[in-house]
Each structure stands twice: as C-alpha cells, then as structure tokens.
Amino acid sequence: MSTTTTIRKGALEASIDSQGAQLMSLKLSGNEYLWQGDEKFWPRRAPILFPIVGCLRNNFAKSAAGEVHLGRHGLARNYEHRIVEKTEDSVTFELESTPETMSAFPYAFRLNMTYTVDGERMLQRFTVTNTGDEIMPFTLGGHPAFNVPAPDANGESFDDYELRFTRPWTAVSPAIDADGLCDFDRPFTLFEDADTLSLSHELFDKYLTLTFQDVPGRTVTLLGTKSGHGVELDFDDFPYLGVWSAPGAPFVAIEPWRGVATCHDESDIFEEKRGMESLDLGEKVSYEFSVSPF
C-alpha cells in the first residue's frame, strides 16, 4: 500500500506518494501550487518519466539487450518506490528493476528520487545506477503540473498567465502528432525575439504539447500577470522543456526533459533516439531541477 511523506522547511511544504515517487502537493504558506488531479481533465499530478520521455512508436523499440515494450513516459511512475532516507526537509525513494520491469525494459537499474525543500524552493533529483552487466540506454524527465490560476490569484483566468524567460529569444517547437510522436520536419515558431509567451487553451488545442530547446538560462517562470503569483523552474541539467495542458483544464504542466518522444525521422532502435544516453556497468548519474513557488 502506498504512503505519503511530507517534508517541510520554513513556509514550504511538499508531500510525495511512494506510488511512483510522485509529488502530490507543494504548498507555500499553506497555499497549494500543485495541480491536485481530476479524472475529468488529468488524474496525475507530477509523474516521473523513466526510462523514456513521451511515447515510443507503437510502444516498441529494439535494443542491444532485446525488445523494449513501454507505454507513454515509461514504467517508473507505475510502481511502488521504497523510502531509503528521510529527514525533516528531505526524502529519498528507490526503485530497483525486477523480472517484471525487465520484461518491458531489459536492463537492470536502480532509480533514486530525492525531494528536498529549503524554505523557498523544492529540489527534485533523479539518480540512476546501472546495476546490470551491459551498457544501459535511458532518458528521463519530470512532469509537475501547477494550478492556474495560482493560489491567492482572485479574479485571474487561464488567459492571464504567461511563460516568462530570462531574455528575448526565438522559440521553435517540433509538431506533435495524434500518437504523441515528434515531427522535427514540421517545426512551428511560437514567438520571435520575445521573452514571454501568453497562454491560452486555444494554444494547447492547436499544438497539443510545446517542446522547447535551448531555453535561455534553462529557467522559466509561469506567471499570473494580475496577481504576480506563479512558479519558477530552474533546470540546468535538462536540454528540453515540455509545456502542456489538457483541454479546458485549470493547470499547466512544465516538464524538464532530457529526451523527447520518438521522432518521425528516427528508426525504432532504442539507443539511437534523441536524448538517449548510455550508462556503463556500475556507473551512476544524477540530474536535478528546482521549483520555486511565489
């Protein structure tokens, strides 16, 4: 049975479910910034993505170790993770490969998810260890969704929100098809020489998911233009950023990614996909991003 663990420091509090090691709540001074899930729109809140981001073509790929059979965003979000370390302001979860996981992803691994709060921001760290006897390909990402309007944003609507970047730039995104695959041969320009993107449900109805590359400073702010409330994400370790909302839903997901879904110009060889990295036998790597509500 899953359990929820709460960590806190100062005015910031985060709660994480052992099922999927998923962030379930992020409160500042008692105000909830994280989307709380709703079957009408999207039941999840902030799933972790491993060992893929997005979709494989027909949920299938070939690898040096055998066939890979993974649904959208991989398998880690579907399993119970055990707590291996806990303090007042930090908790670390662990998921290890099993015969069941290896039937879908034929590699032995250990995934540790660490959440830490310092009073002003929450840090989310992924640590992946290759515990097998061959080189392991993988990628990963986060998927936190945030309430829009933000708490204490009286009178604001979804259309009062924008993404704000650290400097003007030109954002070009690959198209996403109905199967969730990326088409880098059909890019579209979201904005040119600007530091903001106004959000609307029509924007997401048209493009489904926005995929940013080379975000300036790897920092983005989701900002309510009337209330001044929102969240800032810093994601130095993540070269891609996905932004998504469900039709008519009162949330925006801001997703630091190290890879993307299978692309139209790719084969079904797992190791050859964009953003895929290889971990040597016994090797361990860590990546992290932070969320600062305000």
Disulfide bonds with the S-S distance in Angstrom:
none
